[in-house]
Amino acid sequence: MAWKALLRLLIVGGALVLLFFILQNTINDFTETIKGFINQWEPRFVLILFLISETLFGLIPPDFFIAWSHQFTHDIAMLSLLALISYVGGILSYLIGYHIGNYPKVQAFFMKKFASHMHKVYQLGGFVIVFSALLPLPYSAVCMAAGAVKYSFKRLLLLGLTRFLRFYGYAVLVYALI
């Protein structure tokens, strides 16, 4: 499982780098086009949107927000704020999952919808949390599944800190591309 996910990460990462390289070389002022698109958003709106996304199944990939953070004078501070928001989103997802576990009908729907995540959390516990925090996997869905199976909240808090590593690591790549 770990090797498959790592291979998938390398393929997706390579494809993204190749896509950006092709776009930069074929579209005039690609970097300026991205910056123009990113600059049109009000920061408060983006931060709220990101929190909602990171709490509800990671609807928008964090990479977009990482690229957005690069426009600021203090881009590392904004990146750190985004990482913190993602971490908090995971905690909120856990709490939602924890409370879902208290309602049999809702839990049955949740178990059906996220059966694979639930099974992975049952089987591998903290490894799945760290893996989803670091890689482009559904981190909030894993946190929600962890809550539904009543995984240790303290361990989730500790293991979820690896989410910061993902943001800083991806920023190195994304900042170099923009």
C-alpha positions as CSV (number, residue, x, y, z in Angstrom):
1,M,0.0,0.0,0.0
2,A,2.8,2.5,0.9
3,W,4.7,1.8,-2.2
4,K,1.6,2.2,-4.4
5,A,0.9,5.5,-2.8
6,L,4.5,6.7,-3.1
7,L,4.5,5.6,-6.8
8,R,1.2,7.5,-7.3
9,L,2.7,10.6,-5.6
10,L,5.8,10.5,-7.9
11,I,3.7,10.1,-11.0
12,V,1.3,12.9,-10.0
13,G,4.1,15.1,-8.9
14,G,6.0,14.5,-12.1
15,A,2.9,15.1,-14.2
16,L,2.3,18.4,-12.4
17,V,5.9,19.5,-12.9
18,L,5.7,18.5,-16.6
19,L,2.4,20.3,-17.0
20,F,3.7,23.5,-15.5
21,F,6.8,23.2,-17.7
22,I,4.8,22.7,-20.8
23,L,2.4,25.5,-19.9
24,Q,5.2,27.9,-19.1
25,N,6.8,27.2,-22.5
26,T,3.6,27.3,-24.6
27,I,1.5,30.1,-23.0
28,N,2.9,33.6,-23.0
29,D,3.3,35.0,-19.5
30,F,1.9,31.9,-17.8
31,T,3.3,33.0,-14.5
32,E,1.7,36.4,-14.8
33,T,-1.6,34.7,-15.7
34,I,-1.5,32.5,-12.6
35,K,-0.6,35.5,-10.4
36,G,-3.4,37.5,-11.9
37,F,-5.9,34.8,-11.1
38,I,-4.6,34.3,-7.6
39,N,-4.5,38.0,-6.8
40,Q,-8.2,38.5,-7.5
41,W,-9.2,36.8,-4.2
42,E,-9.7,38.6,-0.9
43,P,-7.4,36.9,1.7
44,R,-10.2,36.5,4.3
45,F,-12.4,34.8,1.8
46,V,-9.6,32.4,0.7
47,L,-8.7,31.5,4.3
48,I,-12.4,30.7,5.1
49,L,-12.8,28.8,1.9
50,F,-9.7,26.8,2.7
51,L,-10.9,26.0,6.2
52,I,-14.2,24.8,4.8
53,S,-12.4,22.7,2.2
54,E,-10.0,21.2,4.7
55,T,-12.8,20.3,7.1
56,L,-15.2,18.9,4.5
57,F,-13.2,16.2,2.6
58,G,-10.5,18.5,1.1
59,L,-12.7,19.6,-1.8
60,I,-10.0,22.0,-3.2
61,P,-6.4,20.7,-3.3
62,P,-4.1,22.6,-0.9
63,D,-1.6,23.1,-3.7
64,F,-3.8,25.9,-5.1
65,F,-3.6,27.7,-1.7
66,I,0.1,27.1,-1.4
67,A,0.6,28.8,-4.7
68,W,-1.7,31.6,-3.6
69,S,0.4,32.2,-0.4
70,H,3.5,33.0,-2.5
71,Q,2.0,36.4,-3.5
72,F,2.4,37.8,0.0
73,T,5.5,39.7,1.2
74,H,5.6,37.3,4.1
75,D,4.8,34.2,2.1
76,I,6.2,31.8,4.7
77,A,4.0,33.3,7.4
78,M,0.9,32.9,5.1
79,L,2.0,29.4,4.2
80,S,2.3,28.6,8.0
81,L,-1.1,30.0,8.5
82,L,-2.5,27.8,5.7
83,A,-0.7,24.7,7.3
84,L,-2.3,25.6,10.7
85,I,-5.7,26.0,9.1
86,S,-5.3,22.6,7.4
87,Y,-4.3,21.1,10.7
88,V,-7.3,22.6,12.4
89,G,-9.5,21.4,9.5
90,G,-8.3,17.9,10.2
91,I,-9.2,18.3,13.9
92,L,-12.7,19.6,13.0
93,S,-13.1,16.6,10.6
94,Y,-12.1,14.2,13.4
95,L,-14.7,15.9,15.7
96,I,-17.4,15.6,13.0
97,G,-16.5,11.9,12.6
98,Y,-16.5,11.3,16.3
99,H,-20.0,12.8,16.6
100,I,-21.2,10.9,13.5
101,G,-20.3,7.7,15.3
102,N,-23.0,8.5,17.9
103,Y,-25.8,8.4,15.4
104,P,-26.5,4.9,14.0
105,K,-28.2,6.0,10.7
106,V,-25.6,8.7,10.0
107,Q,-22.8,6.3,10.9
108,A,-24.2,3.6,8.6
109,F,-24.2,6.1,5.7
110,F,-20.7,7.2,6.7
111,M,-19.4,3.6,6.9
112,K,-20.8,2.9,3.4
113,K,-19.4,6.1,1.9
114,F,-16.0,5.8,3.4
115,A,-15.6,2.1,4.0
116,S,-12.1,2.0,2.6
117,H,-10.9,4.8,4.8
118,M,-12.5,3.3,7.9
119,H,-10.9,-0.1,7.2
120,K,-7.5,1.5,6.7
121,V,-7.8,3.5,10.0
122,Y,-8.9,0.3,11.8
123,Q,-6.0,-1.7,10.3
124,L,-3.1,0.8,10.2
125,G,-4.1,3.6,12.5
126,G,-1.5,6.3,12.8
127,F,0.4,5.3,9.7
128,V,-2.7,6.2,7.6
129,I,-3.0,9.5,9.3
130,V,0.7,10.4,8.7
131,F,0.5,9.1,5.2
132,S,-2.6,11.2,4.3
133,A,-1.1,14.2,6.0
134,L,2.0,14.1,3.9
135,L,0.7,12.9,0.5
136,P,-2.1,14.0,-1.8
137,L,-4.6,11.7,-0.1
138,P,-7.9,12.8,1.5
139,Y,-6.5,13.9,4.8
140,S,-9.8,15.3,6.1
141,A,-11.7,12.1,5.2
142,V,-9.1,10.0,7.0
143,C,-9.4,12.3,10.1
144,M,-13.2,12.0,9.9
145,A,-12.8,8.2,9.7
146,A,-10.4,8.3,12.7
147,G,-13.1,10.2,14.7
148,A,-15.8,7.8,13.7
149,V,-13.8,4.8,14.9
150,K,-12.8,6.7,18.1
151,Y,-9.1,6.7,17.3
152,S,-7.0,8.4,20.0
153,F,-7.5,12.2,19.8
154,K,-4.1,12.9,21.4
155,R,-2.4,10.7,18.8
156,L,-4.2,12.4,16.0
157,L,-3.1,15.8,17.3
158,L,0.5,14.6,17.4
159,L,0.5,12.7,14.1
160,G,-1.4,15.5,12.3
161,L,1.5,17.8,12.9
162,T,3.1,16.1,9.9
163,R,0.7,18.2,7.8
164,F,3.0,21.1,8.3
165,L,5.8,19.1,6.6
166,R,3.6,18.6,3.5
167,F,2.9,22.3,3.2
168,Y,6.6,23.4,3.5
169,G,7.8,20.6,1.2
170,Y,5.2,21.4,-1.5
171,A,5.9,25.1,-1.1
172,V,9.5,24.5,-2.2
173,L,8.2,22.9,-5.4
174,V,5.3,25.2,-6.1
175,Y,7.2,28.4,-5.3
176,A,10.0,27.4,-7.7
177,L,7.4,26.9,-10.5
178,I,5.6,30.3,-10.1
